Structures are given as C-alpha cells and as structure tokens.
C-alpha cells in the first residue's frame, strides 16, 4: 500500500538543501510529497470507516438486542473474523504482492482470475457455516445461534467480495475510491440498522443481512469504477497457476492467522458453552472498548510495514532500534487510551449499552492491562513481517494458543469472564516474549552475513 512512499519525506528536504534546484522541480517534489500524504490519509480513512461502522454496529446491537441475541451475534462474528483471516492470507495479501510484481502489466486479467478464486474460497466457506447453523439447530444449544449463523453464511461471500474490491484499488495506489466505497458501506449499514430497529425487526440474522446488502451494493459500485480505471487485459493467466502462487506465499501466513485467532477469539465460543450466550455478549461488550485502539493500530501497522521492510533489507543494523521504538509507541498509546477511559468506565458503559452489562464494568482495568500487554508485541511483529518471516509469527501465536487452551479452558469454566481475561493476559505476555526472542534470532541471522561481507570488503 501507499505507506511505502509515505515514509519518503526526505524528497522535500533534498529539494530544500539543493539551492541550485529550479522552482519547477521544487514544486514537483513538494506536490509529490503531499500527494503521497493524501494517499496515506485516504488509506487510514478507508480502514477507519470500515472499522468504525463495525464498531458502531456492535454498540447499537449491544444496546438493542437481548443479551442472548447479542451473544449469538458475537459468537457468529468471532467465527467470521477467522474466515476473514483465512481470506486475507490466501487472497488479499498475495493479491497486493503479485499485482505489483508478476502481473503488474496485466492487472485486469489477474483480477478476473482472482475473482474466480474469491468464489472458490467464499462459497464453500459459506456452505460450511450454513452446515454449522443446521448442526447448532439440531443440537439445540441455543435458539438464536442457528439463525445468526445462517445470516452469517449469507453475508460471507459478499463481505469478502467487498474487501477484495477495496483492496483492488490499492494495486494502483488509489485509495480514494476505496475510501468512497467504505463510506458508502458505512452509510448503508448504519441507515439499515436504524431502519430495521425502527420497524422492530432487528435481530442477529437481520444485522448480517444488512451487512450483506451493504457490501454487495458498494462492491458493485466499486467494480464499475475499477472496470473504467483498469487498462485492457494483455493475457489470460491460468487460475491454477495463480492459486499455486497464492498458496506458496500465504500458507505460513494462513497458519499464523489460524493460531492467532485462538488466543484472541476462542474465548467467546468457550464462554458461551460454559456460561451461556448472555455471557458471550457480556465478554463482547468488554472487547468493544478496545476496538478504537486495535483499529488505530491496524491502520498504523499498514503504514509502518513497508518502512520496516525497507529498513530490514537496506539497514538491518537499525531494525532493533525500530522494533523497540514501535513497541514503546504502541504501549504508550494503549496506556494513554486506558488512562482516559478507566476513570469514566461506569458512565461510559452506561452510555454505550443503556445500562446493560454494568456488572462487568469493574473488569475494564483488567482488560486494559490485557490490551497494553498485547500492544508490546506489535513492534517485533511488524518488523518480522517486514523481514518476510510469517513462520516466526506462527510460532509465537502457537505458543500463545497453547496457553489459551491449556489454561484458558479451565479458567473460563471455573472463573467465567475474569478467568478469560487473565488467560488472555498470560497468553499475550508469552506471545510478546516469544516474538522478541524470535526477532532477536532472526536479526542475528541477518547481521552475520552483513558482517562477513563487510570484513571481506575490508580485506580487499
């Protein structure tokens, strides 16, 4: 994405230092800098609109649905997050990589075949979710869960298609239309939920249908824009070839996504099993408070990742400094956020949830500690991704997943939500430790060849 260029403001400084430059060349450099600043701002806006609409939807549903209905929605949405991780690893991330390399001269032809892969991933996934809804109805654990899963099954292909069309604009570094599509989606979702609530028809199933319709309409609008903007296709790539390339790139990322889902989202299925759907809604209400931090950090990570990749490749000796600065930045941001929110947790909970879930408000400081511990992992995680080492993140997430399962299951059963949060803190602490250990090991491997080359050059 455009973050790679956003980290090149030195172009302006270079113009200022070179007094012999003409005014025209100075203007060109300055305009280029501000053009990339605009692209970066639009990229953050795009991500913020999608995240903001999801956050607002979570809050409105928590206010207007019963705790059991909201718990069913939260459980279904946690499964959808896993689906999103898989889709990201197998389609979206490889799409960004290969469109700028293997298929940069034939993006239209590449996207046509990638759309085939989209349906090949999303439709079977939706069918599996529908089968899960049927199984939930047969088991009869909850009356509302099967309906929520059915709505999610309908929404999955269209939500994924919406994500793919937004990402497609970034292939030409044009986040503006993607931000417009995100704004259109946000308006449709918010308006749809308000209308359905006014008609007294709001339910988890209706919420997923609203998301599905909004995603479909905005995706169609963006496809029309894409069709007008892309150059004609210069060939017909083979779908199997593209899939093989995507799988080779995304297999470790896919594994890391799967094990990364466990320490963060497995607790909603666990708490719903041990304590009921209302408890799952209560846990989701707590998790919603961390959403502004998580989504802000997601946008910042997209901007920092290209810079981290360049530092790791060109100046590996500076990677350690970058890693620690990023870790301190994210931890400081989390501390500042929770320092403002925690003193006002009671009125905030009252305002957001209309008096629901107030018994859980005392757990907000503990949940703030969990988020702060997790924030420290972003420094090594970003740099490890920049060093093209998703395998390291798989190992770190795997260690956290072991804690989540070995300690989290009994803790959730015995202590409820408090046990969930303490398990998350322990899992994230281990993730931070392992991530830093693997990062130090990786950077040592990079530095050794660099030192050897320097010594060889000195000898010559």
N, C-alpha and C positions, 0 to 999 in steps of 0.2 A: 504494500500500500504506500501512500504518499509520504509516510513518516520517514522514509529513507532520505528524501530530499529536504524534509523539514529540518533535518539535522545538518544542513549545509549553509548556515547563515554566514559563513566566512566569505561567501561571494561578495557580500556588501562591504565587509571590512577590507577585502582585497581592492575593491574599487576606490575606497576612501584613501588607502595608502598609496595608490599609484597615481600621483599627480599628473602624469602625462596622459592619462585616460581621457578620452573625449567625453563631452556631456552626453552624447547619444549612447555610448557604451555604458556609462554610469546609469543612465535611465533604464537601460535594458537589464542590468544586473539587479537594480532595486526592484523593478517590476517583476522580474523572475522570482525574487525572494518573496515578495508579497503574494504572488500567485500561488507559491507553494504553501505559504501561511494560510491562505484562503482554503486551499485543498485540505490541509490538515484540520482546519476548523470545521469544514463540512464533514470530514470523516468522523470527528468526535460528535458532531451534531447528529449524524446518521445513527451512530451507535447509541447515543443518548436518547434519541426519540424512541427507538425500539425498546430499550431498557426501561425508559420512563413510562411507556404505555403498558408494559408488563407489570411494572411496579404499581401503577395506578389501578390496573385491573385487579391485582392481588388485594390491594387495600379495599376497593369497592366490594369485591366478593366477600372478603372477611367481615365487612360491615353488614352486608345484606343477606348472606346465606346463613343457614343454621350452622353451628359448629361441625355437625356431622357431614353436611353437604360440602362445607369448605375443606374439611379433612379429606373427603373423596377427591375434590379438585386438586388439593395439594399433592396427594399421592399420585394421581394421574400425571400432574405436571412434572413431578420428580422423575417419572419414567420418561416423559417427553424430553427432559434435559439430557438423559442418557442417549436417547435417539439423536438429539442434536449433536452430542459429542461424536457419535459414530459418523454422522453425516458430514460433520466438519472435517474429520480425519480422512475420510475416503473420497470426498468430493471437493469441498470448498478450499481447503488448504492446497491440495495438489492443483486445483484449478488456477489459483494465483501463481503458483510456481511455473507450471508448464505453459501457461498462456504467455508468460514473459520470456520463455526460452524456446522450447521445442515447437510451439505453434504460434509464435509472435507474428508471423506473416499470414496466418490463416485462422484468426480468432473466430470468425463466423462459422467456419467449418468445424472447428474444435468445439464450440459451444453447442452446435446442433447434436453432435455425438454425446457431449456431456449431458445434454438434456435426456437422452436415452438412458444414460447411467442413473440419472436422477430418478426416473420412473422405476428402473430396475431395483433401486435401493428402497425408495419410499413406499411403493405399493405393497411389496411383501412385508415390509415392516408394519404397515397399517393393518394388513391381514393378521399378523401375529398379535397385534394389540386387540383387534376385534375378537380373536380366539380367546385372549385373556379376559375380555369382557364377558364372553359366554361362560368361561370357566368360573369367573367370580360369581356369576348369577347362579350357576349350578351349586357351587359350594355354599353360597348364601351367607358369606361373612358380613356383608353389608348390602343394604337395599339400594344405596345410591352409587356405590362404586362401579357396578357394571354399566350404568348409564353414563357416568363420567368417562369411563374408558372407551365406550362406544363413540362419544363425541370426540375424544382424542384421536381415535382411529380415523375418523372422517377428516379431521383437521391436519393430520401429519403430512400427507403429500403436498398440500397447498402451503403450509407454513415453511416446509423445506424448499419448495419452489420459490417462494418469496425471498428466502435467504440467498438462493442461488442467483436470482436476477439482480438483487442488490449487489452481491459480490462481483457480478459480471461487469459492472460499470468501473470497478477498481482496476480491471485488466487494462484499461486505457487511462488510468489515473484520473477518473472523472467522478468524484464522489457526489457532485451536485445532484444529478438525477436520482442517485441512491438515497440521498437525504430527503429529496422530494417524495420518493416512494415511501420512506419511513414516516414522514409527516402525514401522508395520505392514509397510511395504515393506522397510525395513532388516532387520527380523527375518526376513522370508521369504527375502530374498536371502542373508543370512548363513547361516541354517539350511539352505537349499537347497544352497549351495556346500559346506558341511561334510558334508552327507549324501551328495551325489554324489561328493565326494572319497573319503569312506569306502567307497563302493561301487566305487571305482576306475573311474569313468565320466566324470571331469571332462575337458572339452575346451572350446575356444572356442565351439563350437556349443551345448554343454550350458550354458555360462555365459550365453549370450544367451537360451536357453530359460528358464532360472531367472529372469532379469530380466523376461522377458516375462510369465511366470506370476505373479510377484510384483506387477508393475504392474497386470495385469488384475484380480487379486483385490482389491487395495487400492483400485483405481479403482471397482470395483463397490460396495464398502463406502461410499466417499465419495459416489457417485451416490445411494445410498439416503438418506444424510444430507442431501444437497442437496435431494432431492425433498421431504423432510419440512420443510426450513427455508425454502424459497423461497415467496414469495407467488404466488397463481394468475396465469397469463398474462393480460394485458389485450389482446393482439392477436397477429397472426401477421406478423412482419416478413418481407420478401422476402429470400431468400438472396442474390440478385444485388445488391440494394441494400447489404446488409451486406458482401459481398465487395468491392464498389466502394469503400466507406468504408475497409475494412481495407487495400486496396491503395494508396489515396491516402495513408493515414497511413504505411504500412510500406514503401513502395517504396525510399525512401532508406535506411531502416534495414536493409532487406534487402540492398541493395548494399553498405552498410558491413559487414554481417556476412560477406558473401562474401569481400570483400577482407581483412577482419580475420582470417579463417580462414587465409589463405595464409601470413603471416609467423610464425604460431604452430604450425600443424599440417601444413603441406605437407611438412615435412622427414621425417615418418615414411614417407609413400609414396616420397620420394626415397631415403632411406637403405635402404629395403627393396629398391628397384630396383638400386641400385649395390652394396650390400654384403650383401643377403640379409635374410631375416626375423629371424634371430637378432640382427642389428644394430639392427633396428627395436625389438625387445624391450629391448635394452640402452638405447636412447635413451628409451624409455618408462619404464624403471626410474629413470633420472635425473629425468625430468619429474615422476614421482610425488612426489619430495621437495619440490617447490614447491607441491603441492596444498594443504597447510594454509594457506599464505599466500594463494593465489589464491581459495580458497573463503571465507576470512575476509573478504577484500577485496570479494568479490562480495556478501556479506551487508551489509557496511558501505556499499557503494555504493547498495544498495536503500534504506537508511535516509537517506543523505545526499542522494539525488537530489531528493526532494520539497522539502527545505530549500533546496537550491541553486536549484531552480526558483522558489521564493518570493523568494529574495534577488535573483535576476536580474530578476524582474519588478518588485519593490517597491523595492529598494535597489541598483540596478546599480552605484553607486559603490563598494559593498562587495564586489562579486563578485571583484575582483582579489585582495583580501586573503583571501577564502575559498579561491580557487583555489590560492594559494601555501601556505596552511595545510594544505589537503588533500594537496597534493603532498609537503610535508615530513612530514606524518603517515604517509603510506603508505611513503615511502622509509625513514623511521626504523624503522617496523615491520619492513620487509624486512631492514634491516641488523641489527636485534636478533635476528631469527629465524636468519639465517645465521651470525651471530657465535656463537650457541649450538650450531648444528648442525655447522658445518665442523670444529671441533676433534675431533669424535667421528664423523667421516664413515666411517671404517673399521669400527668396531663397529656403527654404525647400519646400514650396508649389509649387514654380516654377519648381523645380527639380522633385518632385513626380508626378505632374499632368500636366506637359508640358504646363504650362500657363493657364490651366483651373481652374475655381473656385477661381481666385485670389480676387474677390470681397468679399470673406468670410474670407480671411486671418486675417483681423483685429479682428475677433471673437475668435481667438485661445487663448488669455489670459483668456477670459471669460470661454471658455471650459476647460482650465487648472484648473480654480477655481472649476468647477463642479467635475472634477476628483479627486481633492485634498480633497474636502468635502466628497466624496464617500469613499475615502481611509480610513478615520477615522472609518468607520463602520466595517471594517474587523476585528478589534480587538474583539469586543463583538460578531460578527457573528461567528468567528472561535470557540470561547470558548462555545457559546451557542450550536453549532453543537456538540462539544465535550461532552457537558452535555446532549446530546440526546434530545434537545428541539427545533425541527423544527417548532413547533407551535409558539414559540416566534418570529421566523423569519417571519412566515406567518403574524403575527400581525404587525410587523414593516414594512414589504413590503406592507401590506394592507394600512397602514397609508400613505406611500409614493404614493401609487396608487391613493388614493383619491385626493391628491394634483395634481398629474399628470393629472387627468381627470377634476377636478373642475376648476383648474387654467390653466392647460396646454392647454386645448382645446380652450378657448377664447384667450389665449395669442398667441397660434400658428396662429390662424385665423387673429388676429389684427397686430401682430408684426413679423410674419414669424419665421425665424431661431433664431433671437435674443430672441423672446418670448419662443421658445423651450428651449434654454439653460438656461434662468432664471428660467423656470419651473422645469428643471432638478435639478438646484441648490437648489431650495426650497424643492423639493421632497426628495433629498438626505440628506439635513440638518435635515428634520423631521425624516427620517429613522435612522440617527445617534442618535438623541435624544431618540427616542423610543427604539432602540436597547440597549442603555446603561441603560435606565430605567428598561427594562425587564430583562437585565442581572443582575442588582443590586437586583431586586426582586428574581430572581432565585437563586443567590448566597446566599441570606439571608435564603431562604428555605433550602439550603444545610447545612449552618452553624448551624442553630438552632438544628437539630438532633445531629450534631457533638458535640456541646457544652453540650447538655443534656447527651450524652454518657460519655463525659469527667467528668462531675460532678458526674455521677453515679459511675464511676470508682474511683474517689477520695473518695467518701463516703464509698465505700467498703474497 
